[in-house]
Amino acid sequence: MRYVLDSVDPATAPSEGPGVAVTERFGPARGCELFTQRLLVVADAGSGPQLSPESDEVLFVFSGGGVLSAGGENTGIWAGAGAFVRAGVPWQLEAVDELQLLSVQVHRPEEVGRQPLAVVDLAGTERLSATAARQFVLGITPAVGCVSATQFLGFVPPGRAPDHFHRYDEVIYVLDGEGLLHIGGETGPLGPGSCVHLPARLVHCLENTGDRELQLLGVFRPAGSPAEAYYPDGTPAAYPEES
């Protein structure tokens, strides 16, 4: 299925700059025009290059810790943190412990109301409710300066929700659990490290086939709520308490 990429080991990627390995997943070359989704590994005491200053950068730290420098500011980052660097602001990473991150470059970003740098702790953020008993945690959003996109952690219980679509374009990284992506009669397997691209208005269903939560990390634009969804006939999907 062209909307799913199998997991890869980012540690096997060739180095690009001093101490950093970059593995590109979805991007314009794969039909994902609005984003470039990448895995970054920054070695101990290594320093990542200044990457794509023409795009907004939305990051999530899988593991490790270090310092993010952008626009003359320095801030610590840690496992479970999300970060945003505004387009046009040079930035780099320095690892204290080897850093493994997901990078989503947001191309052709919005130009107004944006601060240069933000870091949030997704691990300490309250869960909110979406459709079919699903939950989410907001990370990088317009509220912290990223006007172009929304980052979130999603938690999908076992089972399959009805087919639906979103009005936003989205890239997803599976953090934990097992599942299937259903689109137009095709099915693609999902597991830790799988990557997904869902163009706006593509009818789909992400099914959790395991016995524990399926956990995923998503970035979508235009920014908004991960709970916004529509059934194939265009009817808004209801929250569980409204069903």
Secondary structure, 3 states (H helix, E strand, C coil): CCCEECCCCHHHCCECCCCEEEEECCCHHHCCCCEEEEEEEECECCECCCCCCCCEEEEEEEEEEEEEEECCEEEEEECCEEEEECCCCCEEEEEEEEEEEEEEEECCCCCCCCCCEEEEEHHHCCCEECHHHCEEEECCCHHHCCCCCEEEEEEECCECCCCEECCCEEEEEEEECCEEEEECCEEEEECCCCEEEECCCCCEEEEECCCCCEEEEEEEECCCCCCCCECCCCCECCCHHHC
